[in-house]
């Protein structure tokens, strides 16, 4: 597939999704690609993940479930591309299809809702709202903890929901974005170190780590560059924090955007957190303030928005250069 075309599709998808998002009316009628992938994974989990099997058998079953999900996602996307009309109408339809794999607008709105809840209702509504976007126990969070959780989720999901799918769309087209989304959804559903999914989700967790390796570093770059456009943010501290702290995060990838955002905004994110009543030790990202509030969430959103614009411009420029050379 021509790289000039796929980079243009990535740019167009980013621009379209930032403006239009995914219509709620359409979601209510037919769902969303992620919900379709999730339904398939849930069915495979019920059919293949048997508690009576030994660990090795469950690992193989999980790998089979992951492979099935990837093949379905890739097959459907290849078929969709083959059925598109040629010329401009087909290109525009490809842009719209690819935009469904991105989450710029919805991520912004979900995190903004946490800032609004803290500002207008205080701790209780803040906890209830942040619980929709994080996996940790909200009852263990004070107002600063709620604000940090929202900013950390914004940083991590910037990679998973925006940068990574756009990166694979640009490299491989719609099938690349669909394959990434299938792998990432599998990791979020079964890639957990729990008695049920520790073995079954092993392949999903490892593949997600591999696929997010380039995207996480790219996310940190976009956030560092975005700091030039946000008053009071520090591009140098953003890069310093990413290079210094990301390798200490318990995730091989999440630390990059979290540290870059923390450094840019002068915050200290991550650290020990509580998931399902269990305290999880993690390193701190950044060396700034821990006393974070709703105004810091809004600063993080400005940084995020600038990073999204920079990413769009980068893809547009690469697409123009590749098309001009063709």
Steps between C-alpha positions, in 0.01 A plus 500: 500500500629847408641681806395839370140376493513339845661807661228713342234262639658531846501880477144513369378260766661704777347822368154351445487326838621810686213697349220243490593221740283189486127591493316378810190432292701263282650335808153433640391339172801289397758536778866575428792299354644464851169363632488252210854385576410481867197283431713257298765486773239441770360207302849355446581546867192306603562221249878455525608616846428196716602509865550123498785530244864536602692823450669400175170392343339828604791697349452320169126556515557870563739522206235334284237748619734791423585364154132449421417855606784645292404297192137610525593868545750494214268300273205733552715809439658354185153411369372850581788660310442269202134601483566875505451686172806635324606864501405776739178340634689185599779702662253702706320185610835347599568810712164463674555128565850561636370777729294242691827352630603829667385657827627860507163667558352251744821489707498879528135503603539223762796670666339845481199352679724417798619861520140622480390256772776608738436868433122486533440215743820424688645165600193273475405584141869511411551144622188378319608662173863389506388142573368488141849537353738333749526154651620601845280524812353855503405476868871511586550833318487851639438796266865518399498125438192529279666777298825302465306190392323702228828645370672160506208346308518785247871439444479122473192501278657763276736219403249212491203684356655758270870468417528122460196444274597801284857366475386159375243653264782711353726196457254234384169676434163405648603133562796620707281721716242223538765247601642738762154573639424129525827434684454795735140403579616145570761631743246719680255209534714194564858624542484516879702314762198341661429132571262487203705694246863475613568211260215546250586868443878455489527527119267802489702687763834427330375600154357825636838580659675441167253704293505793743880518515539750211172681568581570866829668408324694225235610751770643723647686202165656406440608862849647527450700180152606614654658810637774272140602428364497856581795728694391808579153365861389465617309189841426653357368827253291304779324310723477809226334703418253221863399454567483875181348645320295233730200536406471868124468434352152553372516141763499223299761310257699719781682675604689186189716449436523876852624572498735202173655615614521863825671404330744264250609767732492802314214669583168665272225370462123549658355817323248730135440408213273613334256255218275627607561857863405432774762524723496191844652536615708206764764438422869485494674163635855517634683803252786536187555709273225636236757602303489176151645439246556225697791353791260440264263318404787272869583441558134413210516255653804331828311467315197364311709246822662380666157470208377288536798266876447470444135416248594228742750347780241502288243316379760252857608421622143457201420277571803280870412470427136414230586248722767338783248457275234349 
